[in-house]
Amino acid sequence: MTPIQGYEHLTDAERRLFIRAHQKHLSSLTDKERKQYGLGNVIEVKTNPQQAAIDVRFLNGERRQFTAKGLYY
């Protein structure tokens, strides 16, 4: 698996937030959708302190925002 760009710049708390929200996101998807949004398809993560969130970009061009409350948009 290719390393996720920006992951190394996240704090431990931000990494936990990303993993928790990503798992929650995947659990709401169908099997077909999960293939598009799995960790292997995350190409970049970036902290968004103004929104208390992590901005996530996927290989398919989609972007999601994972919040500190474990929500995703």
MDAnalysis code that builds the backbone (N, CA, C; Angstrom):
import MDAnalysis as mda
import numpy as np

u = mda.Universe.empty(219, n_residues=73, atom_resindex=np.repeat(np.arange(73), 3), trajectory=True)
u.add_TopologyAttr("name", ["N", "CA", "C"] * 73)
u.add_TopologyAttr("resid", np.arange(1, 74))
u.add_TopologyAttr("resname", ["MET", "THR", "PRO", "ILE", "GLN", "GLY", "TYR", "GLU", "HIS", "LEU", "THR", "ASP", "ALA", "GLU", "ARG", "ARG", "LEU", "PHE", "ILE", "ARG", "ALA", "HIS", "GLN", "LYS", "HIS", "LEU", "SER", "SER", "LEU", "THR", "ASP", "LYS", "GLU", "ARG", "LYS", "GLN", "TYR", "GLY", "LEU", "GLY", "ASN", "VAL", "ILE", "GLU", "VAL", "LYS", "THR", "ASN", "PRO", "GLN", "GLN", "ALA", "ALA", "ILE", "ASP", "VAL", "ARG", "PHE", "LEU", "ASN", "GLY", "GLU", "ARG", "ARG", "GLN", "PHE", "THR", "ALA", "LYS", "GLY", "LEU", "TYR", "TYR"])
u.atoms.positions = np.array([
    [0.846, -1.183, 0.000],
    [0.000, 0.000, 0.000],
    [0.890, 1.243, 0.000],
    [0.532, 2.210, -0.798],
    [1.269, 3.465, -0.890],
    [1.009, 4.300, 0.370],
    [2.025, 4.924, 0.921],
    [1.809, 5.774, 2.101],
    [0.814, 6.903, 1.798],
    [0.064, 7.280, 2.801],
    [-0.920, 8.355, 2.651],
    [-0.200, 9.682, 2.849],
    [-0.262, 10.529, 1.829],
    [0.396, 11.833, 1.902],
    [-0.195, 12.645, 3.055],
    [0.662, 13.204, 3.891],
    [0.251, 14.045, 5.000],
    [0.033, 13.316, 6.311],
    [-0.083, 11.986, 6.263],
    [-0.349, 11.224, 7.487],
    [0.748, 11.434, 8.519],
    [1.983, 11.521, 8.055],
    [3.107, 11.692, 8.985],
    [3.079, 13.038, 9.707],
    [2.299, 14.002, 9.187],
    [2.213, 15.325, 9.816],
    [1.081, 15.418, 10.842],
    [0.238, 14.388, 10.913],
    [-0.855, 14.401, 11.891],
    [-0.318, 14.050, 13.276],
    [-0.922, 14.639, 14.291],
    [-0.575, 14.277, 15.665],
    [-1.186, 12.909, 15.963],
    [-0.803, 12.309, 17.072],
    [-1.384, 11.019, 17.463],
    [-2.900, 11.129, 17.607],
    [-3.374, 12.220, 18.206],
    [-4.817, 12.417, 18.390],
    [-5.514, 12.548, 17.030],
    [-4.910, 13.254, 16.099],
    [-5.491, 13.403, 14.763],
    [-5.501, 12.077, 14.013],
    [-4.474, 11.278, 14.213],
    [-4.441, 9.950, 13.579],
    [-5.569, 9.073, 14.122],
    [-5.783, 9.112, 15.427],
    [-6.865, 8.337, 16.024],
    [-8.222, 8.811, 15.496],
    [-8.384, 10.131, 15.386],
    [-9.612, 10.708, 14.849],
    [-9.840, 10.209, 13.419],
    [-8.802, 10.269, 12.597],
    [-8.905, 9.824, 11.209],
    [-9.305, 8.353, 11.134],
    [-8.625, 7.500, 11.874],
    [-8.905, 6.067, 11.834],
    [-10.329, 5.777, 12.319],
    [-10.735, 6.385, 13.426],
    [-12.075, 6.156, 13.980],
    [-13.160, 6.609, 12.998],
    [-13.028, 7.815, 12.452],
    [-14.035, 8.338, 11.524],
    [-14.024, 7.565, 10.208],
    [-12.836, 7.151, 9.749],
    [-12.755, 6.381, 8.507],
    [-13.468, 5.040, 8.677],
    [-13.273, 4.385, 9.806],
    [-13.952, 3.114, 10.066],
    [-15.473, 3.306, 10.113],
    [-15.906, 4.392, 10.727],
    [-17.335, 4.686, 10.796],
    [-17.881, 4.942, 9.394],
    [-17.135, 5.677, 8.593],
    [-17.519, 5.959, 7.210],
    [-17.670, 4.649, 6.432],
    [-16.667, 3.777, 6.521],
    [-16.716, 2.507, 5.792],
    [-17.904, 1.645, 6.225],
    [-18.236, 1.679, 7.502],
    [-19.323, 0.839, 7.998],
    [-20.682, 1.251, 7.441],
    [-20.781, 2.468, 6.924],
    [-22.055, 2.944, 6.385],
    [-22.190, 2.676, 4.883],
    [-21.162, 2.106, 4.271],
    [-21.139, 1.913, 2.821],
    [-21.455, 0.480, 2.413],
    [-21.849, 0.318, 1.156],
    [-22.039, -1.022, 0.604],
    [-20.665, -1.617, 0.312],
    [-20.621, -2.922, 0.050],
    [-19.345, -3.578, -0.268],
    [-18.668, -2.927, -1.464],
    [-19.429, -2.606, -2.485],
    [-18.877, -1.979, -3.689],
    [-18.272, -0.608, -3.368],
    [-18.977, 0.173, -2.564],
    [-18.490, 1.500, -2.192],
    [-17.237, 1.412, -1.318],
    [-17.195, 0.415, -0.438],
    [-16.033, 0.255, 0.451],
    [-14.741, 0.110, -0.344],
    [-14.816, -0.534, -1.483],
    [-13.628, -0.710, -2.318],
    [-13.075, 0.634, -2.783],
    [-13.943, 1.617, -2.987],
    [-13.514, 2.942, -3.444],
    [-12.970, 3.815, -2.321],
    [-13.359, 3.515, -1.080],
    [-13.008, 4.390, 0.037],
    [-12.127, 3.731, 1.093],
    [-11.592, 2.552, 0.809],
    [-10.702, 1.881, 1.747],
    [-9.400, 2.651, 1.933],
    [-8.623, 2.279, 2.923],
    [-7.362, 2.977, 3.205],
    [-6.429, 3.003, 2.000],
    [-6.450, 1.968, 1.178],
    [-5.605, 1.928, -0.009],
    [-5.971, 2.966, -1.048],
    [-7.151, 3.568, -0.909],
    [-7.601, 4.598, -1.842],
    [-7.547, 6.008, -1.258],
    [-7.048, 6.137, -0.042],
    [-6.834, 7.463, 0.549],
    [-5.482, 7.955, 0.050],
    [-5.470, 9.108, -0.622],
    [-4.189, 9.589, -1.143],
    [-3.623, 10.768, -0.356],
    [-4.491, 11.465, 0.402],
    [-3.971, 12.595, 1.177],
    [-4.876, 12.870, 2.368],
    [-4.258, 13.203, 3.489],
    [-4.978, 13.681, 4.671],
    [-4.307, 14.974, 5.125],
    [-5.137, 15.865, 5.647],
    [-4.614, 17.163, 6.064],
    [-5.439, 17.651, 7.247],
    [-4.774, 18.161, 8.249],
    [-5.478, 18.690, 9.409],
    [-6.209, 19.985, 9.031],
    [-7.375, 20.170, 9.636],
    [-8.182, 21.368, 9.410],
    [-8.584, 21.894, 10.785],
    [-7.683, 22.648, 11.429],
    [-7.942, 23.092, 12.805],
    [-9.152, 24.019, 12.933],
    [-9.472, 24.783, 11.903],
    [-10.625, 25.690, 11.969],
    [-11.923, 24.913, 12.126],
    [-11.988, 23.718, 11.547],
    [-13.184, 22.883, 11.616],
    [-13.033, 21.733, 12.623],
    [-11.895, 21.663, 13.316],
    [-11.584, 20.542, 14.210],
    [-11.814, 19.236, 13.458],
    [-11.164, 19.130, 12.288],
    [-11.403, 18.002, 11.403],
    [-10.139, 17.610, 10.651],
    [-10.259, 16.480, 9.945],
    [-9.220, 16.016, 9.039],
    [-9.836, 16.000, 7.643],
    [-9.211, 16.687, 6.702],
    [-9.654, 16.674, 5.314],
    [-9.001, 15.488, 4.620],
    [-9.805, 14.699, 3.913],
    [-9.345, 13.462, 3.300],
    [-9.644, 13.506, 1.803],
    [-8.652, 13.132, 0.986],
    [-8.839, 13.060, -0.466],
    [-8.613, 11.617, -0.904],
    [-9.542, 11.115, -1.722],
    [-9.498, 9.738, -2.189],
    [-9.039, 9.660, -3.642],
    [-8.587, 8.492, -4.032],
    [-8.101, 8.232, -5.376],
    [-9.152, 8.559, -6.438],
    [-10.431, 8.366, -6.131],
    [-11.493, 8.636, -7.101],
    [-11.829, 10.122, -7.226],
    [-11.075, 10.988, -6.513],
    [-11.284, 12.434, -6.583],
    [-12.219, 12.977, -5.521],
    [-12.921, 12.104, -4.827],
    [-13.835, 12.542, -3.779],
    [-13.055, 13.078, -2.588],
    [-13.683, 14.016, -1.902],
    [-13.111, 14.584, -0.680],
    [-14.127, 14.439, 0.436],
    [-13.641, 14.130, 1.611],
    [-14.481, 14.031, 2.797],
    [-13.795, 14.777, 3.927],
    [-14.593, 15.178, 4.889],
    [-14.057, 15.827, 6.080],
    [-14.487, 14.984, 7.268],
    [-13.527, 14.491, 8.024],
    [-13.785, 13.692, 9.211],
    [-13.614, 14.608, 10.413],
    [-14.668, 14.752, 11.219],
    [-14.629, 15.687, 12.334],
    [-14.201, 15.026, 13.638],
    [-13.888, 15.852, 14.612],
    [-13.466, 15.368, 15.921],
    [-14.557, 14.561, 16.611],
    [-15.811, 14.743, 16.200],
    [-16.916, 13.988, 16.775],
    [-17.099, 12.650, 16.067],
    [-16.215, 12.345, 15.123],
    [-16.297, 11.077, 14.409],
    [-17.261, 11.098, 13.241],
    [-17.705, 12.278, 12.857],
    [-18.622, 12.416, 11.728],
    [-17.837, 12.654, 10.448],
    [-18.489, 12.455, 9.331],
    [-17.843, 12.696, 8.036],
    [-18.826, 13.396, 7.108],
    [-18.282, 14.275, 6.276],
    [-19.078, 15.049, 5.329],
    [-18.444, 14.992, 3.968],
])
